[in-house]
Amino acid sequence: MRRLYPAPADEIDLADIYPVPSSEGRYVRVNMVSSVDGAATVDGRVGALTSAADQALLHRLREIADVVLVGAGTVRAEGYGPIELSEETQQARIAAGQAACPPLAIVTGTLRLDLAAPLFTEATTRPIILTAKSAPQEQRDAAAEVADVVIAGEETVDLMAAIDALKDRGLTRVLSEGGPHLLAQLLAAGLLDELCLAIAPLAAGEQRLRVTAGPALQVPATLHLAHVLEEDDYLFMQYNSR
């Protein structure tokens, strides 16, 4: 992978470009991939948009995260399993005071999840379910058998409360992998610190889910370009919110 901006370089190390964020306070990083015309999925999944370089970046960002945040719709669409890291990476994380693998934190107001899926039954680190008080008690009790259930909000999930709950657990370095509705909600709540956006060299056409979905932001979020990387015609851009 090469860097195009700000200082061109033919070979870069992802560990240098994406260092471990400070554990002070909270840091919310979002990693997404899009077609050149803004589609976040093709036929309901991200598979057609990804690449080897995109997957390498995904793994790097997971390696340094305290927790991976994802919406339930994305879990269902992409068939999420447990977060898996190499033994070497797990040992390095343990030495740094982190869990061997970051837990998956799932945002769901309805608890419509397959609790018998490997995501729950084979996870190295117990998953976290971030839900609302309005979720059915029976489903909350069932979910509590395989995950830590956190109530964050009354009728819907309050993302500010959810991020605060993760912070209270010492999970301050948050990596969100979407989907588009969750990214839009993070932006609306002013919680986004960094957006890692990969642009695939594909045009998906109309009627595709875009990188953000849901109500328009009352005030557009201003982001600042930090760097641009390139490999195999994919562009990898990092934007900071401040």
N, C-alpha and C positions, 0 to 999 in steps of 0.2 A: 504494500500500500504506500502511495506517495502523498506528500502534502503539497497542495496548490497554494494555500493561503494560511497564515500571513507570510511565512518564510518558506519558499519552495524547497522541498527535499525529496530525493528519489526513494529513500528508504526510511521509514519511521517505525518506532516501537510503540505499540498500542499502550503499553504500560507507562511510557513517558507522556503520551498524549492524553491519556485518561488516568491520572494518578488517583489514589484513594482520597476522597474528600475529607475534610476535617470532620471530626466527630462532635465538634462543638455546635450546639443548636441543632437544627434539622436541615437536611439538604435533599430536595426532591428532584430527581433526574428522570426524564422520560425518554425512552428509546422507541422510535417508530420508523417504519419504512413506508414509502409512498411511490406510486408511479409518477411519471413526469407531469401528468395531468391531475395529480392529487388523490388518486384512489388508494385506500388503505388495504383493500382486499380485492381479489379476483375470484369470482365464484364463491364468495363467502369466506375465503381463507387467505392468509398472507403468503402461502408457499410459493406462488408464482412470482412474487416480488422479491424474494430473498436471494442471497448468493453466499458463496463461501466466505467472502470478506465480511458480509453483513452478519453471518453467524459467528465469525471470529470476534467481531465487536460485541455482539450480544453476550458471548461467554466472558469477555473481559469485564464488561459492566456488571455481570452477575458475580464475578469473582470478588469484586470490591464492595458490593452492596451488603447492607445489614439485613435488608428485606426486599422481596420482589412483590410489588403491588400490581394487581391485575383485576379487571372487571370479570364478573361471572360469565357474561356473554362471550368474552374472549376465551375463557377457560373451556367453555362448551364447544365453541367453533373450532378452536385449535387443538383440542384434545390434550390439554396440559397434563403432564406427568410431574413427578417430583423434580426439584432442582438437583442436577447432578454435576459435581465438580471432581477434578482429578484428586488423587490422594495427596499429591504434593501441595496442591492449592488448599485442600482441607487442613493440612497440618500448618500451613502458613497462616490461615485464618485463625485457627485455634491459638497459635502463638501470639497473634495480635489481639486476642481477647474476643474474637467473634465466634459464632456458631460455625461448625464445620461446613455447613451449607446454609445459605440464607433461607429462612422460611418463606413460603408463599403466603401472601396476605390477599384474600379474595374479597372484593367489594360486592355485596349482594343485598338488596333490600327484601328479596323474597325467599332466599335460601333454596332456590331451585338448582340443586347440585347433586351429582351422583356421589354419594358418600362412600360407596363401595369401590370407587375408582382408585387406581394405583396412586394418584395424586395424594390421597389420604392414607391408604393402607401401606404404602411403601416409602413414605417420606422419611428422610434421615432426620429432618427437623420438623417438628409438629407444625402443621399449617395454622394460619390465623384466619378466621372469618369475621369480617367487619360488616355488621348488619344493623338494622334499625329495630327499635322497640316494637314496632308494629308487626314484625315477622312472627309467624305462628309459633307459640310456645313449644308445641310438639316437635316441630322441625328444629327449633333451637336446641332442644334437649338431645335430639338425635345427632345433630352436628357436633355437640359438645363431646360426644363419644370419640370423635376422630380428629377434632381440631379445637383450638382455643377460640371461643365465641366472644366477640367484643361488641357491645352495644354502643353505637355512635350515631345518635340521632333518634328522633321520635317516629315520624312517618316515613322518612327516607334517610339514607346514609348521609350524615354530615361529614364531609371530607376533612374539614378542619379538626373536628373532634376525633376522627379516625387517625389522622396523622399525629395528633397529640397523644393518642393512646399508644401508638407505635413508639413514639419518643419516650413515653413513660416506661416502656419495656427496654429502653436502651437501643432501640432500632431507629437511629437518627438518619442514616444514609439510605434513602429510599430510592429504589429503581422501579419506575412504573413502565410496564410493557403494554399499556393500553387496556382496552381499545379506544376508539375515537370518542365515545361518550365520556369515558373516564378522563381523557386528556382535556376535553372541553370543560369538564367540571373542575379539574385542577386549575385551569386557566381562570375560570370564573371566580374561584375561591382565592386567587392570588397566591397559590401554593407552588407554582412552577419556578424552580431555580435554574434548570438547564434542560434544553431540548436537544437530543441527538436525533437528527432526521436524515435517513438515508433515502436518496432518490434513485429508484431503479430505472434503467434505460428502456422503459416500456410505456406505452400509452394504453390505458385501459378502456377509454371511452366513457360515455355517459352512464347514468344510473348505477354508479358504484358508490359504496360508502367512502366518504372522505376521511382525511386524517383527524379532523374534529367533526363531531356530530352532536346535534341537539340545538337548543336555543342559541341565538346569536349573542355574543358578548355585548354587554351594555357599553363597555369601553374596550376597544381593541387593545390587546396586550402588545407592548413594544418589546422586541427581543434584539439582542446585539450579537452579531456574528463573531465567533471566536476563532474558528478554523474551518477549512475545507480540505478533505482528503479525497483521493480517487483511486479506484481499482476496477478494472474490467468494465469501464464506462459507468460505474456506480459512483455517485457523489455522496460523501459523508460529511454532513454539516453539524457543527456544534453551535448552539445559540444559548446565550445567557440572558437571564431576565434583568440583570443589573450589572 
